Amino acid sequence: MGYGHAERNLALIRQLEAETRELLARLDEPDLEQSAWLQEVTSAERQAGHHRRPETATAHPSIF
């Protein structure tokens, strides 16, 4: 019921992360902080891929 906002926010965060990854990939020499962030996000994404539930096409019905 109250998860709609969280799901939209998470989708926006994931989109921002994807765009940031693309921008960092275009850099010839990213600095240490940029490289560390890219490695952190990439490894977290790989781990989440193993544990992520598949997206559903239908919304869960609310009890009320």
N, C-alpha and C positions, 0 to 999 in steps of 0.2 A: 504494500500500500504506500508506504513512504519512501520506497527505494528509487522512485523515478528520478528524483533530483540527483541522487548519488550516482546512478547509472549514467545520466547525461554528463555530469561532471567528470566521471571517470573516462568517458568517451572523449571528451575535450582534452583531458590530460594526455591520453594515449595519442591523440592526433598531434598535439604539441610535441610530444617526445619523438614521434616519427619525423616530423618536420625538422626538429633539431638534429636528429641523427643524419638526415639528408644533408643539412647545411654543414655539419662537422665533417662528413665524408668528402665534401668538396674542398676542404682546406688542404693545402699542400703540407703544412706543418702545424697541426693543432698543438696548443700548449699543454702542459702537464694536467691542468685541471680539466680541460676539455677531453683529453684522452682518457683520464680516469673516469669521468662521467659516462663517456661512451662505452667503456668496458663494463662499468657497473650496470648500466641499463641493458646492454646486450646480454650479459650473463643472467640478469634477473628475468629477462624476457624468455631466455631458453629454459630456465627452471620453471617459469610459470606455464610455458607451453606443455610441460608434462603434467601439470596439475590443474590446468584450466578446464572448467566445465564447458561443454559445447553450448553455443548460443542457441536460444530457442526462438522460434518465429512468433509464438503467441505469448501474450502476457499472462502472468499467473492471476487467477481470479482472486478477488479479495473476499474475505469472510463476511464483511458487513456490506 
